[in-house]
């Protein structure tokens, strides 16, 4: 992970870092509240060596300096603890006394300080008083140099600090905050490392061997209840993104016009049916004669999105049960026709790969400027790959943060295994803002395109009323639209 990816991961996961910081701060606060206050008493000794018998003052001072390190360890020994308990009459375990004493010697000095820390201020002071009383005698008893060779004089204390020395409230809060931030960064980086979903245009390009990214469709929270770009939504940022996809498809190959395009995805739930439907509407808005075919013969969605009858359609035409004119239905006041899926067959792949399907597409090419075909995902079934060989190419919809890199790679390989042409990819559901957001790709100026071509008010009303769906054919078309989740 390079520096750019690191910064990106932290920017995207700032909320996780903030949560961890709050948790760290909360943990520190709880610790401060529940911790038992500790009080400290201190006593300071001046360590010296007598200068009798011709000993120079400098030599005596150096000797005392060398010995003082040993006395630091002696302060917390069992010998000292036993003596203090015995002389003071305290009803306390000597081991607890020993653990509460800490010695410290200032560098290059002969000053020795003993600090006694206890939860009881009175007990802390009593132990410190015992040290001041007994420690000098204990040193002369245990020091092998001999009694009287080292003198310890109390020059400060015993003194009790009236304020608790622990817990250190501010320091603990700062440490909790810093620790939470560090933990949050670790969590964010691990999450970024373990997240294999597609979130960047660059990732899609790499996975598809530099196939063009036809467009980026931003996330729309209203897509589930209103997936079709009509009325006011035809001027939304999502509609503008679809126009970008439309334009990209028109110029993806200037030498060979794309007339029949398959819309598919790697797995279900990436929004390929919604994208196919809205893309067909976008082509219709540009003045093209458009046919939208629902070739997802396993989980058809187009008819429900558009409020059309879909029980008879493509499969019935292929089975020669009805004619094409009987089942093709107009939508949106003309200019766009829809061929529903029809009856669900037991063999969708064989039906879509049949000679009859090829003949049907050849016939449809003569009658329409653009044909958009919604197909099942590539990984679960082979329907889309089979149909892509009969079309001019396929556009692969990749759902931001849902489909994994491995799934996209496998989908592309399955398409190319049958010599299917990948026209490009569509990154669907990208966030509006952020490093990987819609606006970061240069589309931020298109938040509201008031001059963009769209359905007028009368067409929008017709698009969602039964009369607009009452085209040619024997089928009843008076049902209201049902809006299933995007597929």
C-alpha positions as CSV (number, residue, x, y, z in Angstrom):
1,X,0.0,0.0,0.0
2,X,1.5,3.3,-1.2
3,X,1.1,6.7,0.5
4,X,-1.8,7.7,-1.7
5,X,-3.7,4.5,-0.9
6,X,-2.9,5.0,2.8
7,X,-4.3,8.5,2.8
8,X,-7.3,7.4,0.8
9,X,-8.1,4.6,3.2
10,X,-7.8,6.9,6.2
11,X,-10.0,9.5,4.6
12,X,-12.7,6.9,3.8
13,X,-12.5,5.4,7.2
14,X,-12.3,8.6,9.3
15,X,-15.6,7.6,11.0
16,X,-14.1,4.4,12.2
17,X,-11.1,6.3,13.6
18,X,-13.5,8.7,15.3
19,X,-15.4,5.9,16.9
20,X,-12.2,4.2,18.2
21,X,-11.1,7.5,19.6
22,X,-14.4,8.0,21.5
23,X,-14.1,4.4,22.7
24,X,-10.6,5.0,23.9
25,X,-11.6,8.2,25.6
26,X,-14.5,6.4,27.3
27,X,-12.3,3.6,28.5
28,X,-9.9,6.1,30.0
29,X,-12.8,7.9,31.7
30,X,-14.2,4.7,33.2
31,X,-10.7,3.8,34.4
32,X,-10.3,7.2,36.0
33,X,-13.6,6.9,37.8
34,X,-13.1,3.3,39.0
35,X,-9.4,3.4,39.9
36,X,-8.6,3.7,43.6
37,X,-6.7,6.9,44.4
38,X,-3.1,6.5,45.4
39,X,-1.2,8.8,47.8
40,X,2.5,9.3,48.1
41,X,4.8,10.2,50.9
42,X,8.5,10.9,50.4
43,X,11.6,11.0,52.5
44,X,15.1,12.1,51.3
45,X,18.5,11.0,52.7
46,X,21.9,12.5,52.4
47,X,24.4,9.7,52.1
48,X,28.0,10.4,53.3
49,X,31.2,8.6,54.4
50,X,33.3,9.9,57.3
51,X,36.6,11.4,56.3
52,X,38.7,10.1,59.3
53,X,41.8,8.0,59.1
54,X,43.3,10.2,56.4
55,X,40.5,9.7,53.8
56,X,40.2,12.6,51.5
57,X,36.8,14.3,51.1
58,X,36.8,13.5,47.4
59,X,37.4,9.8,47.9
60,X,34.7,9.7,50.6
61,X,32.2,11.4,48.3
62,X,33.0,9.0,45.4
63,X,32.6,6.0,47.8
64,X,29.2,7.2,48.9
65,X,28.2,7.8,45.3
66,X,29.1,4.2,44.4
67,X,27.3,2.8,47.4
68,X,24.0,4.7,46.9
69,X,22.9,2.5,44.0
70,X,22.9,-0.5,46.3
71,X,20.8,1.4,48.8
72,X,18.1,2.1,46.2
73,X,17.5,-1.6,45.9
74,X,17.7,-2.1,49.6
75,X,14.8,0.3,50.2
76,X,12.2,-2.2,48.7
77,X,13.8,-5.3,50.2
78,X,12.1,-7.7,52.7
79,X,14.6,-6.7,55.4
80,X,13.4,-3.1,55.4
81,X,9.8,-4.1,55.1
82,X,10.0,-6.5,58.1
83,X,11.8,-3.9,60.2
84,X,9.2,-1.3,59.5
85,X,6.2,-3.6,60.3
86,X,7.9,-4.7,63.5
87,X,8.9,-1.2,64.7
88,X,5.7,0.6,63.7
89,X,3.3,-2.1,64.8
90,X,1.4,-1.9,61.5
91,X,-1.0,-4.7,60.8
92,X,0.0,-5.2,57.2
93,X,1.8,-7.8,55.2
94,X,5.5,-7.0,54.8
95,X,5.3,-7.9,51.1
96,X,2.8,-5.1,50.6
97,X,5.1,-2.7,52.4
98,X,8.0,-3.7,50.2
99,X,6.0,-3.3,47.0
100,X,4.8,0.2,48.0
101,X,8.4,1.5,48.4
102,X,10.3,2.9,45.5
103,X,13.9,4.3,45.7
104,X,15.5,6.9,43.5
105,X,19.0,8.4,43.5
106,X,19.7,11.6,41.7
107,X,22.5,11.2,39.1
108,X,25.9,12.2,40.3
109,X,24.6,13.1,43.7
110,X,24.5,11.5,47.2
111,X,20.8,12.1,47.6
112,X,18.6,9.1,48.1
113,X,14.7,9.5,48.0
114,X,12.2,6.9,49.1
115,X,8.6,7.2,47.9
116,X,5.8,5.2,49.5
117,X,2.6,4.9,47.5
118,X,-0.5,3.6,49.2
119,X,-4.3,3.9,48.8
120,X,-4.4,5.2,52.4
121,X,-2.7,8.5,53.0
122,X,-2.2,7.8,56.7
123,X,-0.6,4.4,55.9
124,X,1.7,5.9,53.3
125,X,3.0,8.5,55.8
126,X,3.4,5.9,58.6
127,X,5.6,3.7,56.3
128,X,7.6,6.8,55.2
129,X,8.2,7.7,58.9
130,X,9.4,4.1,59.6
131,X,11.9,4.4,56.7
132,X,13.2,7.7,58.1
133,X,13.6,6.1,61.5
134,X,15.1,2.7,60.6
135,X,16.8,2.8,57.2
136,X,20.1,4.3,58.4
137,X,20.5,1.6,61.0
138,X,19.6,-1.1,58.5
139,X,22.2,0.1,56.1
140,X,25.0,-0.1,58.7
141,X,23.8,-3.6,59.6
142,X,23.8,-5.1,56.2
143,X,26.7,-3.1,54.5
144,X,29.9,-5.3,54.6
145,X,32.1,-2.2,54.9
146,X,31.2,-2.1,58.6
147,X,29.2,-0.1,61.0
148,X,29.7,3.6,61.0
149,X,31.4,3.7,57.6
150,X,28.2,5.2,55.9
151,X,25.9,7.8,57.3
152,X,22.3,8.5,56.1
153,X,20.8,11.8,57.3
154,X,17.2,12.7,56.7
155,X,17.2,16.1,54.9
156,X,13.6,16.2,53.7
157,X,10.4,14.6,55.0
158,X,8.7,12.4,55.7
159,X,6.1,14.5,53.7
160,X,2.7,13.4,52.5
161,X,1.4,14.8,49.2
162,X,-2.2,15.6,50.0
163,X,-3.3,15.2,46.3
164,X,-3.6,11.7,44.8
165,X,-0.7,10.8,42.5
166,X,-2.8,8.3,40.7
167,X,-4.8,7.9,38.6
168,X,-3.4,10.7,36.4
169,X,-6.6,11.8,34.9
170,X,-5.5,14.1,32.1
171,X,-2.7,11.8,31.1
172,X,-5.0,8.8,31.0
173,X,-7.5,10.7,28.9
174,X,-4.8,11.7,26.4
175,X,-3.5,8.2,26.3
176,X,-7.0,6.8,25.7
177,X,-7.5,9.3,22.9
178,X,-4.2,8.5,21.3
179,X,-4.6,4.8,21.7
180,X,-8.1,4.9,20.2
181,X,-6.7,6.9,17.2
182,X,-3.9,4.3,16.7
183,X,-6.4,1.4,17.0
184,X,-8.7,3.2,14.5
185,X,-6.0,3.6,12.0
186,X,-5.0,-0.1,12.3
187,X,-8.7,-1.1,11.9
188,X,-9.1,1.1,8.8
189,X,-5.9,-0.2,7.2
190,X,-6.8,-3.8,7.9
191,X,-10.3,-3.2,6.6
192,X,-8.8,-1.6,3.4
193,X,-6.5,-4.5,3.0
194,X,-9.2,-7.1,3.5
195,X,-11.7,-5.3,1.3
196,X,-11.5,-6.8,-2.2
197,X,-14.5,-5.1,-3.6
198,X,-14.3,-2.8,-6.6
199,X,-14.2,0.9,-5.6
200,X,-12.1,2.6,-8.2
201,X,-12.1,3.2,-12.0
202,X,-8.4,2.2,-12.1
203,X,-9.3,-1.2,-10.5
204,X,-11.9,-1.8,-13.1
205,X,-9.5,-0.9,-15.9
206,X,-6.9,-3.3,-14.6
207,X,-9.4,-6.2,-14.1
208,X,-10.7,-5.8,-17.7
209,X,-7.4,-5.4,-19.4
210,X,-7.9,-1.7,-19.9
211,X,-11.4,-1.9,-21.3
212,X,-13.0,1.6,-21.2
213,X,-15.1,2.6,-18.2
214,X,-18.2,3.9,-20.0
215,X,-19.4,5.9,-17.0
216,X,-19.9,6.2,-13.3
217,X,-23.4,6.2,-11.9
218,X,-23.7,7.8,-8.5
219,X,-25.6,6.2,-5.6
220,X,-29.3,7.0,-5.5
221,X,-31.1,6.3,-2.3
222,X,-34.5,6.6,-4.1
223,X,-33.7,3.9,-6.7
224,X,-35.5,1.1,-4.9
225,X,-38.9,2.8,-4.8
226,X,-38.4,4.9,-8.0
227,X,-35.8,3.2,-10.3
228,X,-36.8,4.7,-13.6
229,X,-35.5,8.1,-14.7
230,X,-38.8,9.9,-15.6
231,X,-40.4,13.2,-14.6
232,X,-38.1,15.3,-12.4
233,X,-35.5,12.5,-12.0
234,X,-34.8,12.7,-15.8
235,X,-32.8,15.8,-14.9
236,X,-31.0,14.3,-11.9
237,X,-27.3,13.6,-11.5
238,X,-28.0,9.9,-12.1
239,X,-29.7,10.7,-15.4
240,X,-26.7,12.8,-16.5
241,X,-24.4,9.9,-15.6
242,X,-26.5,7.6,-17.9
243,X,-26.2,10.1,-20.7
244,X,-22.4,9.8,-20.2
245,X,-22.7,6.0,-20.6
246,X,-24.9,6.5,-23.7
247,X,-22.3,8.8,-25.3
248,X,-19.5,6.5,-24.5
249,X,-21.3,3.6,-26.2
250,X,-21.9,5.7,-29.3
251,X,-18.2,6.4,-29.6
252,X,-16.7,3.2,-28.2
253,X,-15.9,2.1,-31.8
254,X,-16.1,4.8,-34.5
255,X,-15.5,2.3,-37.3
256,X,-18.2,-0.2,-36.2
257,X,-21.4,1.3,-34.9
258,X,-22.7,-0.4,-31.7
259,X,-26.3,-1.2,-32.4
260,X,-27.1,-4.3,-30.2
261,X,-25.6,-4.0,-26.6
262,X,-25.9,-6.6,-23.9
263,X,-26.1,-5.2,-20.3
264,X,-24.9,-7.7,-17.7
265,X,-23.0,-7.9,-14.4
266,X,-20.8,-10.4,-12.5
267,X,-23.3,-11.3,-9.8
268,X,-26.9,-10.4,-8.9
269,X,-27.8,-7.2,-7.1
270,X,-25.5,-4.9,-9.0
271,X,-28.3,-2.9,-10.7
272,X,-27.8,-4.1,-14.2
273,X,-31.6,-4.3,-15.0
274,X,-32.1,-0.7,-13.7
275,X,-29.1,0.4,-15.7
276,X,-30.3,-1.3,-18.9
277,X,-33.8,0.2,-18.5
278,X,-32.6,3.7,-17.8
279,X,-30.0,3.5,-20.6
280,X,-32.7,2.6,-23.1
281,X,-34.7,5.6,-21.9
282,X,-31.6,7.7,-22.3
283,X,-31.2,6.6,-25.9
284,X,-34.9,7.3,-26.5
285,X,-34.4,10.8,-25.2
286,X,-31.7,11.4,-27.8
287,X,-34.2,10.7,-30.6
288,X,-33.2,7.1,-31.4
289,X,-35.7,4.4,-32.2
290,X,-35.0,2.1,-29.2
291,X,-35.9,-1.5,-28.4
292,X,-35.4,-2.8,-24.8
293,X,-35.3,-6.6,-24.5
294,X,-35.7,-8.3,-21.2
295,X,-33.6,-11.4,-21.8
296,X,-33.1,-12.2,-18.2
297,X,-35.2,-15.3,-18.4
298,X,-34.5,-16.3,-14.8
299,X,-35.4,-13.2,-12.8
300,X,-37.0,-10.7,-15.2
301,X,-37.4,-7.2,-13.9
302,X,-37.9,-4.8,-16.9
303,X,-41.6,-5.3,-17.2
304,X,-42.2,-4.6,-13.5
305,X,-40.0,-1.5,-13.6
306,X,-41.9,-0.1,-16.6
307,X,-45.4,-1.3,-15.5
308,X,-45.8,-3.5,-18.5
309,X,-47.3,-7.0,-18.8
310,X,-44.5,-9.5,-19.1
311,X,-46.1,-12.9,-19.0
312,X,-45.8,-13.2,-22.8
313,X,-42.8,-12.0,-24.7
314,X,-39.4,-13.1,-26.0
315,X,-39.5,-16.8,-25.0
316,X,-42.9,-17.1,-26.7
317,X,-41.6,-15.5,-29.9
318,X,-38.7,-17.9,-29.9
319,X,-41.0,-20.8,-29.4
320,X,-43.1,-19.5,-32.3
321,X,-46.2,-19.2,-30.1
322,X,-46.8,-15.6,-31.0
323,X,-45.4,-13.1,-33.5
324,X,-43.1,-10.2,-32.6
325,X,-45.8,-7.6,-33.3
326,X,-48.1,-9.3,-30.8
327,X,-45.7,-8.8,-27.8
328,X,-43.6,-5.7,-28.4
329,X,-45.1,-2.9,-26.3
330,X,-44.6,0.9,-26.5
331,X,-43.5,2.9,-23.5
332,X,-43.2,6.6,-22.8
333,X,-45.4,7.9,-25.5
334,X,-43.5,6.3,-28.4
335,X,-40.0,6.1,-29.6
336,X,-39.2,3.3,-27.2
337,X,-40.4,-0.3,-27.5
338,X,-40.1,-3.1,-25.0
339,X,-39.9,-6.8,-25.6
340,X,-40.7,-8.5,-22.2
341,X,-39.2,-11.8,-21.2
342,X,-42.3,-13.9,-21.5
343,X,-42.8,-17.3,-20.0
344,X,-39.9,-18.6,-17.9
345,X,-38.4,-21.6,-19.9
346,X,-36.6,-24.6,-18.5
347,X,-33.6,-24.0,-20.8
348,X,-32.8,-20.3,-21.0
349,X,-29.2,-20.7,-22.2
350,X,-30.1,-23.0,-25.1
351,X,-33.0,-20.7,-26.1
352,X,-30.9,-17.6,-26.1
353,X,-28.1,-19.3,-28.1
354,X,-30.4,-20.8,-30.6
355,X,-30.5,-20.0,-34.4
356,X,-34.0,-18.6,-33.9
357,X,-32.6,-15.9,-31.5
358,X,-29.9,-15.0,-34.0
359,X,-32.6,-14.6,-36.7
360,X,-34.7,-12.5,-34.4
361,X,-31.8,-10.1,-33.7
362,X,-31.1,-9.9,-37.4
363,X,-34.6,-8.8,-38.0
364,X,-34.7,-6.4,-35.2
365,X,-31.5,-4.7,-36.4
366,X,-33.4,-3.5,-39.5
367,X,-36.2,-1.9,-37.5
368,X,-34.4,-0.2,-34.6
369,X,-31.4,2.2,-34.2
370,X,-30.3,0.8,-30.9
371,X,-31.3,-2.5,-29.1
372,X,-30.5,-2.8,-25.3
373,X,-30.7,-6.3,-23.9
374,X,-30.9,-7.0,-20.2
375,X,-29.4,-10.4,-19.4
376,X,-28.6,-12.5,-16.2
377,X,-25.3,-12.1,-14.4
378,X,-22.3,-13.8,-16.0
379,X,-21.0,-15.9,-13.1
380,X,-24.1,-17.8,-12.0
381,X,-25.2,-18.8,-15.6
382,X,-24.0,-18.6,-19.2
383,X,-26.9,-16.8,-20.7
384,X,-25.2,-13.4,-21.0
385,X,-22.0,-14.9,-22.5
386,X,-24.0,-16.8,-25.1
387,X,-26.1,-13.8,-26.1
388,X,-23.0,-11.5,-26.2
389,X,-21.6,-13.5,-29.1
390,X,-24.7,-12.5,-31.1
391,X,-24.7,-8.8,-30.1
392,X,-22.2,-6.1,-30.9
393,X,-20.8,-6.4,-27.4
394,X,-21.5,-6.3,-23.7
395,X,-21.3,-3.6,-21.0
396,X,-20.5,-5.0,-17.6
397,X,-22.1,-3.3,-14.6
398,X,-20.0,-3.3,-11.5
399,X,-21.6,-2.3,-8.2
400,X,-19.4,-0.1,-6.1
401,X,-18.4,-1.8,-2.8
402,X,-20.4,-5.0,-3.6
403,X,-18.7,-7.0,-6.4
404,X,-15.2,-8.3,-5.6
405,X,-12.2,-8.0,-7.9
406,X,-12.0,-11.7,-8.3
407,X,-15.7,-11.9,-9.4
408,X,-15.2,-9.2,-12.0
409,X,-12.1,-10.9,-13.3
410,X,-13.9,-14.2,-13.6
411,X,-16.8,-12.6,-15.3
412,X,-14.5,-11.0,-17.9
413,X,-12.8,-14.3,-18.5
414,X,-16.1,-16.1,-19.0
415,X,-17.2,-13.5,-21.6
416,X,-13.9,-13.7,-23.5
417,X,-13.9,-17.5,-23.4
418,X,-16.7,-17.5,-25.9
419,X,-15.1,-14.6,-27.9
420,X,-17.7,-12.1,-26.6
421,X,-16.7,-8.5,-26.9
422,X,-16.5,-6.4,-23.8
423,X,-17.5,-2.8,-24.8
424,X,-16.6,-1.5,-21.4
425,X,-17.7,-1.3,-17.8
426,X,-20.1,0.8,-15.8
427,X,-19.3,1.6,-12.1
428,X,-22.7,1.7,-10.4
429,X,-23.7,3.1,-7.0
430,X,-20.5,5.2,-6.5
431,X,-20.7,7.8,-3.6
432,X,-21.4,11.3,-4.6
433,X,-18.3,12.7,-2.9
434,X,-14.9,11.5,-1.7
435,X,-11.8,10.2,-3.4
436,X,-13.7,7.5,-5.3
437,X,-16.9,9.5,-5.5
438,X,-18.8,10.6,-8.6
439,X,-17.7,14.2,-8.4
440,X,-14.1,13.2,-8.2
441,X,-14.3,11.9,-11.7
442,X,-15.1,15.4,-13.0
443,X,-18.9,15.2,-13.1
444,X,-19.6,17.5,-10.2
445,X,-20.8,20.3,-12.4
446,X,-23.8,18.2,-13.5
447,X,-25.7,18.2,-10.3
448,X,-28.8,19.6,-12.0
449,X,-28.9,19.8,-15.8
450,X,-32.0,21.9,-16.4
451,X,-31.4,22.0,-20.1
452,X,-30.8,18.3,-20.6
453,X,-33.2,16.5,-22.9
454,X,-35.9,14.7,-21.0
455,X,-39.5,13.4,-21.1
456,X,-41.9,16.3,-21.1
457,X,-44.7,16.4,-18.5
458,X,-47.3,14.7,-20.8
459,X,-44.9,11.9,-21.7
460,X,-44.0,11.3,-18.1
461,X,-47.7,11.0,-17.2
462,X,-48.3,8.6,-20.1
463,X,-45.3,6.5,-19.1
464,X,-47.0,5.5,-15.8
465,X,-50.6,5.3,-16.9
466,X,-52.3,2.2,-18.3
467,X,-53.2,4.0,-21.5
468,X,-49.6,4.4,-22.5
469,X,-49.2,0.7,-22.1
470,X,-52.1,-0.2,-24.3
471,X,-50.2,-0.9,-27.5
472,X,-50.7,-3.5,-30.2
473,X,-51.2,-7.1,-29.3
474,X,-53.7,-9.3,-27.4
475,X,-52.1,-8.8,-24.0
476,X,-53.8,-7.0,-21.1
477,X,-51.8,-4.0,-19.9
478,X,-53.7,-2.3,-17.2
479,X,-51.7,-3.4,-14.1
480,X,-49.9,-0.8,-12.0
481,X,-46.1,-0.9,-11.9
482,X,-44.5,-3.2,-9.4
483,X,-41.0,-2.2,-8.3
484,X,-38.8,-5.0,-7.2
485,X,-35.3,-4.4,-5.8
486,X,-32.6,-3.6,-8.4
487,X,-31.1,-6.6,-10.1
